[in-house]
């Protein structure tokens, strides 16, 4: 995930990203990932599930 300079930043699995932090990117992990657009009190929340590589059907 990459924060593109949102005023309140982005939280990825509890890690703050943004132009006022040291990091603008975070890797998603296998399993459930929580993304919050804005500060910790923001109602804009997403759950992104990444399956293990062996569970991905490529053909």
C-alpha positions as CSV (number, residue, x, y, z in Angstrom):
1,X,0.0,0.0,0.0
2,X,1.1,3.6,-0.6
3,X,-0.2,6.8,0.9
4,X,-0.2,9.4,-1.8
5,X,-0.1,12.4,0.5
6,X,-3.5,12.3,2.2
7,X,-3.7,15.0,4.9
8,X,-4.5,12.5,7.6
9,X,-2.3,9.7,6.2
10,X,-3.2,6.0,6.0
11,X,-3.1,3.2,8.6
12,X,-2.1,-0.3,7.3
13,X,-2.3,-2.9,10.0
14,X,-1.8,-0.2,12.6
15,X,1.3,1.3,10.9
16,X,0.9,5.0,10.0
17,X,1.9,6.0,6.5
18,X,2.0,9.5,5.1
19,X,3.9,12.6,4.1
20,X,4.5,13.5,7.8
21,X,5.9,10.1,8.7
22,X,9.0,8.3,7.8
23,X,7.2,5.8,5.6
24,X,4.8,6.2,2.6
25,X,4.5,2.4,1.8
26,X,3.8,-0.8,3.6
27,X,3.6,-4.4,2.4
28,X,0.4,-6.3,2.8
29,X,0.8,-9.7,4.6
30,X,-0.8,-13.0,3.7
31,X,-4.1,-13.2,5.5
32,X,-6.2,-10.2,6.7
33,X,-5.0,-6.7,6.4
34,X,-6.8,-3.6,7.8
35,X,-6.5,-0.3,5.9
36,X,-7.8,2.9,7.4
37,X,-8.0,5.9,5.1
38,X,-7.4,8.9,7.4
39,X,-6.6,8.9,11.1
40,X,-7.4,6.2,13.6
41,X,-10.9,7.5,14.2
42,X,-11.8,7.5,10.5
43,X,-14.9,5.5,9.5
44,X,-13.3,4.7,6.1
45,X,-11.9,1.2,6.7
46,X,-11.2,-1.7,4.4
47,X,-10.3,-5.4,5.0
48,X,-8.1,-6.8,2.3
49,X,-7.5,-10.6,2.4
50,X,-4.4,-12.0,0.6
51,X,-4.5,-15.8,0.1
52,X,-1.4,-17.9,0.5
53,X,0.4,-18.4,-2.9
54,X,-0.6,-22.1,-3.1
55,X,-4.3,-21.1,-2.9
56,X,-4.1,-18.9,-6.0
57,X,-5.4,-20.5,-9.2
58,X,-3.4,-19.2,-12.1
59,X,-4.9,-21.2,-14.9
